[in-house]
Amino acid sequence: MTDRANNLGSAGGAALQIGGLHLDGRAFLAPMAGVTDLGMRRLARRFGASLTVSEMVAAGRYARGDAANRLKAEGAGAGFHVVQIAGRDPYVMAEAARLAQDSGAAMIDINMGCPAKKVTSGYAGSHLMRDLGLAVSLIRATIAAVRIPVTLKMRLGWDGQSLNAPELGRLAEAEGIAMLTVHGRTRCQFYSAQADWTAIGKVKQAVSIPVTANGDCASLADAVSILAQSGADAVMIGRSAIGRPWFVGDVAYYLAHGKARAKPPPAERKSAAGRAPRAQAPCRLRRAGRRPRWRCLAPTAGQA
């Protein structure tokens, strides 16, 4: 065990407070469409994840009673119940946040990081990093609607020419956001290249609230490097938890104790992996003559 691991383990063992919530560790399961359903979140929490976040919930559909989005927002048995909402209308975001709170949510997370075209074309997700005025309006309305902590997930910016995460972070903190999560890529990078953990540090330097670093945490060593390079308070893990729901708990334990814990028995791992959702391989549309065809690609480890 290195000195750096020892030092980080000491810091990782300290309590982390998000608003009025006291977390028991510093490794979180990221929200992932089609992956972090309630079953996956329960598994991750059982294996020691410090916090789990729902799949992205479309605020408008959720507020109108859409059954699929109501299901995504459920959280019983997964530790602190965190619902991530996405939208572009302040009133609708407020209604969705209020509904989630009334349904038992302990925390609301606002999505300003999703890079998917179907989300950004609707002026939601990471598109909001191109319109900070609207972003602030959404944050203000959501916070005003609830009594529970509200957090924000974002990227470094829209592209390499607009790395405005520190500015958005400052604005969000001024409105009352309790924690920031920053994915170490721009929207235009999607999941290409290596996440820039050092750039996340610029957000940490700009605010006084907790900051969580996200992107490319595929090992215990990665978790140490992410926190060392970013100065962040916690790490959020996405695709590296697919098929191994115990991994986030492994990281939480390592950050708290500075040493790896014993792996779950093979039978338990096999059973858990079989029950955990597996993300479909990302697909790209490829034109072949006049008929479009989808080519599916294997997911890259560490994407989150």
N, C-alpha and C positions, 0 to 999 in steps of 0.2 A: 504493500500500500504506500503510495507516494505521499510526500508532505502536502502536495496540493489536495489530494483526496482527503487527508486528515483535516485540513483547514476547511474545505468545503463541507465535509461531514458535520463539522461543528456548526457552521452557518446554517446548513440544511436542517439541523435539529431544532433550530429556533422556531417559535410559533410564528405563523404568518396570518395576519388578520386582514380580511377583505370586508370593509365596512364593519358590521357587527359580528361577522362570522370568523371563527377561529379554526383554521385548517390544521390538520395533523401532519402535513408534509408539503413537499414542494414539487411534486410531479403530477401533472394533470393530463387527462385524456381529452384530446381535441374533438370538437364537433366534426363529424364526417357524414355526409349524406349517404344513406344506405348502409351505414356501418354502426354508428353509435345509437342504435335503438336501445330500448330499455334493458333488454337482455344483455347486450354487450356492456352497458354501463354498470349493471349489477355485477357482472363477472369481474370487470376491472376493479370495481370498488372492493369486492371480496378478496381480490389478490393484493390490495393495498394502495390502489390509486388514491391520491389525496383529494382529487376533485374530478368529476366527470361532467361533460356538457352535452346537452341533447343535440340531435341533428338540427340543422337550420330549419326553423319554422317560418313559413311565409306569414307575415303579420296579418295581411288582409284576409287570407283564407282562414287562418286560425280564429280571428275575431268574428268571422261569419259562421263559424261552427263546423268547418270542414273536418270530416272524421279523420282523414289521414294526418292532417297537421295536429289535431288534438292528440292523436296517438303518439306522434313524435315528441310531444311536449310532456308526456307522462314521466314521472320520476320516482315513484315509490320504491324504496329498497336500494337506491343507488347513492346513498349518502346525501349530502346537500343537493337539493333539487335545483339544477341550473337549466334554464330554458334560453336558447339563443333565438332571437327574432331578427328578421330582415324585412326591410321595406323602405319606402320613400316618402310616405305621408306621415307627418307628425301626429295627427289625430289618430290614425290607424295604429301606429306604433304604440301610442299611449294606451289605446284600447286593448291591444294584444298583451302588453305588459301587465295591465290591470287584471286581465283574465288569467294570465299565468300565475300571478300572485294569489288571486282568489282560489286557484286550483292547487295551491300548496308550494309554489316555487319559493326557494330561499334566495334566489339571485336571478337577475336578468342579464343576458349578454347580448350586446348589439353587434350585428355582423356588418362590418365595413371592410371585409377582407376577401370575400368570395370572388374569384376571378372569372367564374363561368359566364360565358356570353349571354346566356338566357337570363342571368341575374343582372349583370352590368347594363344590358340593353334596356332593362326596366328601371334604370337609374338607382339601383340598389347595390348592395355589396361593395366591392372596391371602387365602383364608379363614384361613390360619395367622397373619395379622396380627391376628386376633381372639382368638387363643389363643397367647400368647407362651410359655407353659410348654411346650406341645407343640412349638412352633417350635424352642425351645432343645434339646429332647430329640432332634429330628430332626437338628439341626446337630451336636450332640455325638456321636451315633451315626455319622453320616456321616464326620466327621473322624477318629474313632477307628478306622474301618475301613480307611483308606487312608494311603499315604505321600506322596501328591501334594497340591498345594494344593486347597483347597475354597473356593469363592466363593458368594455369595448374591445373588439378584436379587429385588427387592421393589418395592412401590409406596409412596406417601406414607402410606398407611393404608387402612383399609376405607372410610371416608367422611370428610366434612369435620369430623366431631365426634371423630374418633379418628386424628389425625395422629401415629402412634406410630413412624414410621420411625426417628427418632433413637434411641428407646429400644431398638428391635430391633437397630439397628446396634451400639449399645454392647454389648448382650448377645451378639451374634454375634462381635464382636471378642474379647470375653472368652473365648469358647469356642475361638477359633483361626481364624476365618474370615479368608482372606487378602485379599479384596477385596469391596466392596459395589457393586452396580449398582442405581440407584434410578430408576424411571420416575416422571416428574413429575406423576402423576395418582393419585387414589384408585381403589380398585376400583369404587366406585359411579359414578365418572365414565366408566369404560371408556375410550373414546378421544374423548370429547366435550370441548369447551372447549380452551384452550391449555394445554400442559404448563407447570407452575410450576417453572421452573428455579431461582428463588430459594429455594424450599422445599427443594430438594435440598441447598442449601448448609447447612441446619440439620443434615443428616446428616453432611456433611463436617466441620462444626465439632465434632460429637460424638465423632468417632473419629480414630484416627491411621493407619489402614490406607488404601490407595487407594480412592477412590470414583469410579465411572463414572456419568455423567449420561445419561439416556435419555428420549427423547420429543420429537418434532417437529423433528428436525434435517433440514431439507430443502435446505439450501444451505451453502456455505462460511461465509457471514456468520452463519448460525444456529449453526454449530459454535463460532465465536468468541464469540458472545453466550452460548451455553450454558455454556461454561467460565468466562467472565467473571462471569456472574451466580451460578453455583453454587459456584465455586471448586474444581470437581471436577478429577480428574487425567486423565480421558479421557472420550470421548463414545461412546455406543453408538447405532447407526443401524439402524432396522428397515425400515419400509415405503418409505422414500425410496430404498432400494436395490433395490426390486422393479423389474425391467425395465432396470436400469442397475447391474450388479454392479461396475462400476468406481468408483462414487460413494464408497464407504467409503475406497478408496485415495486418491481425490482429496482427501478430508478429512484423511487421515493425512499426505499430502504437504504440504498447506497449513499444518497445525499445526506441522509440523517445519521448514518453510522460510519461512513467512510470505508465500508467493506461490502462485498457482494453477499447476498443471502443464498441459502441453499435453493436449488431449483425445485419446483414442484415435482412430485413423482411422475414418471412417464405416463402412467394410466390417467392421472389427474390432468396432465397437460393435454393428452389426447382427447379426453372428454370435454375439457374447456374449449379447446380449439375447434372441436366439432360443433359446439353450440354457439360459438361466436360468429357473427356475420363476416363474410369475406367480400371485400369490394370487388366488383367486376373490373376487368382490365379496362383502362381508359381507351376510348376508341377515337379514331380520327376519320373524318370523311374524306374519301379519295375518289376523284372522278375517273370513271372508266367509260369513255364514249359518252353516251347520253344518259347512262344510268349510274347514279351515285352508289358507291359501295363503302361499307364500313370495314376498316382494318383495325382489329383489336390488338393492343400492345400490352405486354406484361407490365404490371405496376413496378415502379422503381422503389426500392427499399429506402425508407427514411423520409419519403414525401409526407408532408403534413399540412 
